[in-house]
Amino acid sequence: MNKRWQVIFYVSSSGNNPVKDFLDAADPKQKTKILRLLFHIEEYGLQAVIPYIKKFSGTPLWEIRVVGKNSMRILFVTRMGNQIVLLHAFFKKTQKTPSREIAIALTRFKEIC
């Protein structure tokens, strides 16, 4: 039997939860799309959402891609025990993911290691 995946939100040392705050402020339609993807990850694992995720080569980071009127990305890492930690979320306005967004996620990743 496969162990279920657990989706964890990064929380800063000061108690901020930036990905949750981002989702709370998102358009209801987009928020529904993201929550549905996160539910599928928890229920069926990352394999179930392959069309929506991508690994960043040379980093421990992955991204969840949510397309629509305003494309959104959530950067995350996987951890032992079937966990994913959501580190950073942003609206994607350009073809290439801005290095600033990757740097934020990597900084948060280093905090939780």
Long-range contacts (C-beta under 8 A, 24 or more apart in sequence): 2-45, 3-81, 3-82, 4-42, 4-43, 4-82, 5-41, 5-42, 5-43, 5-45, 5-46, 5-82, 5-83, 5-84, 6-42, 6-81, 6-82, 6-83, 6-84, 7-38, 7-41, 7-42, 7-83, 7-84, 7-86, 8-83, 8-84, 8-85, 8-86, 9-85, 9-86, 10-85, 10-86, 10-87, 10-88, 10-108, 10-111, 10-112, 12-108, 12-111, 13-111, 18-88, 18-89, 19-74, 19-86, 19-87, 19-88, 19-89, 22-89, 22-90, 23-89, 26-72, 27-69, 27-70, 29-68, 30-66, 30-68, 30-70, 30-72, 33-66, 33-68, 34-64, 34-66, 34-72, 34-74, 37-64, 37-66, 41-84, 45-82, 46-78, 46-84, 56-97, 56-102, 59-102, 59-106, 60-109, 61-87, 61-102, 61-105, 61-106, 61-109, 63-97, 73-97, 73-101, 75-101, 75-102, 75-105, 77-109, 85-109, 85-112
